[in-house]
Amino acid sequence: MAASVDPLVVGRVIGDVVDMFVPSVNMSVYYGSKHVTCGCTIKPSMTATAPAVNIAGHADAFYTLVMTDPDAPSPSEPFMREWVHWIVADIPGRTSTSCGRQVVEYIGPQPPVGIHRYIFVLFEQKHPLGSVEQPSSRANFNTPPLRPSLRPWPPGCHRLLQRPERARQQETLVHQFMNVKEVVKFS
């Protein structure tokens, strides 16, 4: 069984980024030897290169990973919510992001002000996506699709788990989030 959503409620990930859901797939996120766990704090220098992300999942399924910052540019004024940092699609189950197709190139967290949350959202796809259009901007991205009114990606691509009888086709997992503090500059 996948992880509990309790830390995601406490960290306001559920509500700010996704609606309530039932975790169904485990994944692990590592920046070097640092394992990302819900709510952990990581220095920006550790996040310069894309993390290693391993997905348990179903061997016959494909997944999409989305990494966003819901606190851009400032936790007190997140008018650019969400800032997309990375999208990898068509990741085969029981593999890693290195086996998927990068839709949006990774850029590491560099929060200008305050401590930001960085969210890794994993969606199970109904089928391989093929070509997916990149978002027109990294700012004001909506993690797809959380509500019926938000459908920025092709139909049938992702859905939030809403009905248990359709769980195999509509699974989603927000597995981890981390906090990154602004870069401290010394003169």
Disulfide bonds with the S-S distance in Angstrom:
none
